[in-house]
Structures are given as structure tokens and as C-alpha cells.
Amino acid sequence: DQQVKQNSPSLSVQEGRISILNCDYTNSMFDYFLWYKKYPAEGPTFLISISSIKDKNEDGRFTVFLNKSAKHLSLHIVPSQPGDSAVYFCAAMTTDSWGKLQFGAGTQVVVTP
Amino acid sequence: EPEVTQTPSHQVTQMGQEVILRCVPISNHLYFYWYRQILGQKVEFLVSFYNNEISEKSEIFDDQFSVERPDGSNFTLKIRSTKLEDSAMYFCASYRSSMNTEAFFGQGTRLTVV
């Protein structure tokens, strides 16, 4: 089941610069897209979400962009901080199966000083 | 800040044994989920639970698995006869309502079947 794909397993970025994480999906029925962050030995933590009727949602340093025609979304983190080093998961769900998240494989972000 | 609590953090069991993984969701949450992540693989949905019954389950969630909310606070996942391939991190998650997109996850239980 490859409905949600994160093709970059890792990303290294310098502190203060922008981190851009990408995610592609195949199911056009998805209504919500979410980003989760995960530290080792912890559960995923919700970061930000976007409805399929929007193309951008911003929350502090985090902005998610959605391109429905391309079935692509991205997460921008500006500026990147050392505490942002974690695994980031893209996830999606439909209204019919509310709460049932389809996850991508994750991208390991390392923010270097 | 309220949080979802899972116990134990690590469980080692022999193949064929029964295990019960426990979760205490946030008190005013109504929708409950179990996910698992096999090492090196994606986090995958197992089951959703609302109003004391299963709402949806994945193909993984076969007759060996069951869930219940025995006392209105704990939410448990039982695996009747564990297999080696059940070794994974199991995450419990909950939502306050169907209007929220934010799922709160527990820290996970690492299940090792030997």
C-alpha cells in the first residue's frame, strides 16, 4: 500500500536555513493531510494539517503547501532549529474513514549548527 | 499537558503466548486507534474504536487481535497467540472528536516476540 510516499529518507540542513520536506500521494479521495514529527522512543506528535480545499496552511515556523493537481504536498520549516532534528511523517485521511491515517515512510531531518 | 500513556514500554514474549498492550487515552477523547510500526517499515493502521465498538479494522487485524475498553479509561490491544512477525512498535492514539484532525499518540510499546 503506497498511497502516501515520502521519497527522501533523509535531509540535512543548516541551522537557520529552510527545511523543505516533500510528500506525494495517489488517492484523490484524501480530504486531510497532516505532518507528524517523531523523536526516538516517543510517539508521533502532530505538527500541522491542511484540508484538501486549501492550498496553504501556516503555523509559526511551519507551513504546509498542497498542490492537488500534482497530488503533492510539502512542509517548510523556517528557520530550522537543532530541536527540529527528528523523523517527519506525512499522513493523510479521508472523511469517510476519519482518523485512519495513511502514513508515508518518513524523512529523517538533521539540523546542523 | 494531557497525554496518552502506554504500558509497558517494552514487552518480550515467547511465540504463541498472549500479550495485552495497555493504553490510557486522554480523558475526554472519544475515538481510539491502534497503529504499529515494524522496524524499517511505515506506521500502519490496525483498528479504530468508537462508542465501545470497532469502527474499522485493517487486514492485519485478524482473529488473533482484539481490542476493548473494559473500564472506560483503559484501551487494550490483545494478541492471542503471538508470532515472530508481530514484533513491532505499537502505538495507541486518540482524538477528542470527529471535528479534530490532531491525533494524540502514546509513546509506544515495543513488542519483541522470541
Interface residues (C-beta under 8 A of the other chain):
Chain A: D1 Y32 L34 Y36 A41 E42 G43 P44 T45 F46 S49 F89 S97 W98 G99 K100 L101 Q102 F103 G104 A105 G106
Chain B: V4 Q6 Y31 Y33 Y35 Q41 K42 V43 E44 F45 S48 E56 F91 A93 Y95 S98 T101 E102 A103 F104 F105 G106 Q107 G108
